[in-house]
Amino acid sequence: METIYGIRADAGLDNVVAREEYSDMKALWHGTVIAESPDTVIVEGNHYFPLASVNAALLEPTTHTSVCPWKGTANYYSLKVGDDRNENAVWYYAEPKEAARQIKGRVAFWKGVSVVP
């Protein structure tokens, strides 16, 4: 595993950005692989996967947004696996602020989605 750390000059330790390369990281929900990649960027404990590594057929865009003071405005997708739906379980920053440029074109998961090597 290779880890490369970049710490913003104005950030505390909570905002450590790490890029990790494993054999593969997977995002799983209800036993289904949502994303798989050896290239994730870790920000505030969340693995950000390249959008190209995500099974787009499982994503449904939503209108939900949230704002992080140093990353910018997050947009969300819901997951749909079979008859099960996980509302706003995937987020991304379409236009992240400069301090978060490493996560442009990447998505992260929560709400019961497991991220494992």
Steps between C-alpha positions, in 0.01 A plus 500: 500500500629844408377803693561857395391771744421861423400733781352838423700780660188644664353165603508317828569128521132431434549599138792271417475384141650162418517312175506127554574229249395151605449199278136615492257686723130415472183681596229244584132533584265206552770267366531689171824663386420866437858609419839333477839663450864480611503883496311681776562837661427516874367825642374522857486120519293458182628313194427690179481263200552607138156548342600260221536221760135526609220285357298791357193278449457498881503881537201733489565877513324698774450871561651482849808713571713589801784745552844446649692821576825374349381248236200687357150381405436126497246339269347158563387179336273237644582130460250257349582131539211275403196631687712670767576871492757689711414870479794743459758231585757622245645850484739692281630852449443601137704818548704458819687793645874517431586337835300191397604478135620139556139379522371650174351221290469270806217376720477388863247288688314484832165383639592135538728467198811306609839593359745212532829382346 
